[in-house]
Amino acid sequence: MKARRGLVHDVFVEGDQCAVYAGDQVVVLSPIATTVLLQLDEHWTPVPELVRAVESIYGPPPQGSTADAVARIMEELSSAHIVQLHAFGL
Protein backbone atom coordinates (compact mmCIF):
# COMPACT_ATOMS: atom_id res chain seq x y z
CA MET A 1 0.00 0.00 0.00
CA LYS A 2 1.08 3.56 -0.59
CA ALA A 3 -0.20 6.94 0.57
CA ARG A 4 -0.09 10.64 -0.22
CA ARG A 5 -1.63 13.79 1.21
CA GLY A 6 -5.22 14.44 0.35
CA LEU A 7 -6.64 17.88 -0.36
CA VAL A 8 -5.31 19.60 2.75
CA HIS A 9 -5.94 23.34 2.88
CA ASP A 10 -3.65 24.12 5.81
CA VAL A 11 -1.53 22.47 8.49
CA PHE A 12 -0.60 24.16 11.76
CA VAL A 13 2.18 22.39 13.66
CA GLU A 14 2.89 23.08 17.31
CA GLY A 15 5.34 20.86 19.12
CA ASP A 16 4.73 17.25 18.17
CA GLN A 17 1.08 17.72 17.15
CA CYS A 18 -0.72 19.47 14.34
CA ALA A 19 -4.14 20.74 13.34
CA VAL A 20 -5.19 19.99 9.77
CA TYR A 21 -7.80 21.89 7.77
CA ALA A 22 -9.13 19.47 5.14
CA GLY A 23 -12.48 19.64 3.40
CA ASP A 24 -14.80 21.51 5.76
CA GLN A 25 -13.25 20.35 9.02
CA VAL A 26 -10.27 20.93 11.29
CA VAL A 27 -8.76 17.81 12.85
CA VAL A 28 -6.13 17.78 15.61
CA LEU A 29 -3.73 14.89 15.10
CA SER A 30 -1.85 12.84 17.67
CA PRO A 31 1.94 13.02 17.66
CA ILE A 32 2.22 9.74 15.73
CA ALA A 33 -0.42 10.78 13.17
CA THR A 34 1.41 14.11 12.83
CA THR A 35 4.65 12.23 12.12
CA VAL A 36 2.88 10.22 9.42
CA LEU A 37 1.31 13.29 7.81
CA LEU A 38 4.55 15.27 7.77
CA GLN A 39 6.21 12.44 5.83
CA LEU A 40 3.67 12.82 3.01
CA ASP A 41 3.33 15.21 0.10
CA GLU A 42 1.64 14.98 -3.32
CA HIS A 43 3.80 12.00 -4.32
CA TRP A 44 2.95 8.42 -3.39
CA THR A 45 4.95 7.09 -0.43
CA PRO A 46 5.08 3.36 0.36
CA VAL A 47 3.52 2.69 3.77
CA PRO A 48 6.60 0.70 4.94
CA GLU A 49 8.57 3.98 4.73
CA LEU A 50 6.02 5.58 7.05
CA VAL A 51 6.29 2.63 9.44
CA ARG A 52 10.08 3.04 9.56
CA ALA A 53 9.75 6.79 10.21
CA VAL A 54 7.34 6.23 13.10
CA GLU A 55 9.42 3.45 14.61
CA SER A 56 12.64 5.49 14.32
CA ILE A 57 11.06 8.24 16.45
CA TYR A 58 8.83 6.32 18.86
CA GLY A 59 10.23 2.79 18.85
CA PRO A 60 8.03 -0.30 18.68
CA PRO A 61 4.65 -0.24 20.45
CA PRO A 62 4.27 -2.16 23.73
CA GLN A 63 1.66 -4.41 22.08
CA GLY A 64 1.06 -5.26 18.44
CA SER A 65 3.20 -3.97 15.62
CA THR A 66 4.11 -0.55 14.31
CA ALA A 67 2.73 -1.57 10.91
CA ASP A 68 -0.69 -2.31 12.44
CA ALA A 69 -0.69 0.98 14.34
CA VAL A 70 0.26 2.96 11.22
CA ALA A 71 -2.40 1.11 9.19
CA ARG A 72 -5.08 2.16 11.72
CA ILE A 73 -3.85 5.76 11.61
CA MET A 74 -3.84 5.73 7.80
CA GLU A 75 -7.45 4.47 7.72
CA GLU A 76 -8.52 7.25 10.10
CA LEU A 77 -6.68 9.91 8.10
CA SER A 78 -8.18 8.53 4.89
CA SER A 79 -11.69 8.65 6.38
CA ALA A 80 -11.13 12.34 7.14
CA HIS A 81 -9.82 12.90 3.56
CA ILE A 82 -6.46 13.99 4.95
CA VAL A 83 -4.60 11.25 3.07
CA GLN A 84 -5.29 9.15 0.00
CA LEU A 85 -4.49 5.44 0.03
CA HIS A 86 -3.73 3.17 -2.89
CA ALA A 87 -3.37 -0.59 -2.66
CA PHE A 88 -0.81 -2.09 -5.02
CA GLY A 89 -2.32 -4.01 -7.92
CA LEU A 90 -5.52 -1.94 -8.10
Secondary structure, DSSP 8 states (H G I E B T S, - for coil): -EEEE-SEEEEEEETTEEEEEETTEEEEE-HHHHHHHHT--SS-EEHHHHHHHHHHHH-S-SSS-HHHHHHHHHHHHHHTTSEEEE-TT-
